[in-house]
Amino acid sequence: MSGTLRVHSYESFGAVDGPGIRLVVFLQGCPLRCLFCHNPDTWDPAGSTETPIPEIVRKATRMRPYLGAEGGVTFSGGEPLLQARPLLEAIEALHAEGFHVALDTSGAVDTPEALAALDAADLVLLDVKSPFPERFRAVTGADPAAYWRVLGHLRRTRKPLWVRQVVAHGLNDTPAEKAATRDLLAGLNVRRLDRLPYHELGVHKYEALGIPYRGAALRPPTPEELAP
């Protein structure tokens, strides 16, 4: 086991990124530029620290008494699939130590290595940006083709999913958007669906980095707009 992952940061007692209590490993690098992203400091794939995979395994092992029977390790980002080859090595190393491993992804990378990492994970936490291709481009700044191919792979493999969608007033809160999202998810092995209200907690990071914030016009949804 000789690989390394560029790790942005850790969350030691994550309670929302998979079942139970989790060690959340935020990896560096993301190909998307989402309107509502609150971690622009994770975008640069050359940033942060190269961390040997055994160090991540040791960190998880030290936390094992706190994780309980349902907990484990979640790789998030950024977009962890940008580091798919060493990520797969890390998943296999954690499995060898008996850890449940979840993968939080935008689904925007569909290389053979990325699909192998998706297959290896016990659970995938999948973001939904928009069910409409043109709106997907507007929200993320990226072509949706890779995302649609990843959805097809997840349908074929029946991978267990927790689906998440950030909801903002005037962006994706309409009945038509909700219906199209349900259609988009048809045939997937969705175990949980979370619609998350837009927030501005990461705006200060844009100011510190000198990056324009594309989501300045967004507003949090009403309770009715947030409902499934």
Order of alpha helices (4+ residues) and beta strands (2+ residues): beta-beta-beta-alpha-beta-alpha-beta-alpha-beta-alpha-alpha-beta-alpha-beta-alpha-alpha
